[in-house]
Amino acid sequence: MKNIFKVLSLVAVLAIAMPVFAATSLSVSPATVAVNKGSTFVVTVSANASEKIGVGQVEMTFPAGVVKVTDFSWVAATSYEVPDNKIDNVAGKLVQVGGFQGGKEGALVLARVTFSAVGEGTGLIALTSGTDWFNKDNSDTVSTLPNVLPVTVKMPIPVVTTTVDLEPVTTITTAPPTTIEVEETLEPEIVLEEATTTDVIVTEEIVSSENTELLAQATESQSSSTMWIIIVLLVIAGGYVVYSKKKS
């Protein structure tokens, strides 16, 4: 594929004498990378084309053993499946071919490359001379390649975790003091009045009068009972006499 590009470029140069050469400047970002082992980061490949560019190739090298490519994706371009497309994490090289339907110009984000930091060390990520972008006349428009991208991978600082066993805290809840109200019961005051001599005499007379009445009622009741008994006995005796006469 690289040879085809060179041949096409050579034919275009020989066939047409161009007084002014169009240029496409490439760039990569970020400017530097410093990460810990096990981290991932993305490198963006961009272009600024002064005329429409169609088919192109991204060729990139990277420090194998320090980083590896885990993903490559075209952003503005469409990928073309060609035999030269490869990602070699052992050799530390990436080659991908893509293009624009109808061509594109101006500021373009071409592709994004995702790396994983696999080992401690330093190295450079760079677009190499195999990176080309062609115009409609099949002329390579890449004028300059970007500066290399320094990458540093460090071992992560171990995090020391200290576990402290704490004794359980016992919470004692104290009930508020209970206030008991005691009602004072006052004993009734007994007032003893001193009896006079006149009161005593009157009281004795009242008691004596009541006793006399009770005795009279008892005597009267006894007399009435005795009378009734005599009457009953006379009736019985009279009846017996009558009965004896009739029988004789």
Secondary structure, DSSP 8 states (H G I E B T S, - for coil): -HHHHHHHHHHHHHH---SS---EEEEEESS-EEEETT-EEEEEEEEEEEEEEEEEEEEEE--BTTEEEEEEEESSSEE---TT-EEETTTTEEEEEEEEEEEEEEEEEEEEEEEEE-SSEEEEEEE-TT-EEB-TTS-B-EEE----EEEEEE------------------------------------------HHHHHHHHHHHHHHHHHHHHHHHHHHHHHHHHHHHHHHHHHHHHHHHHHHH-
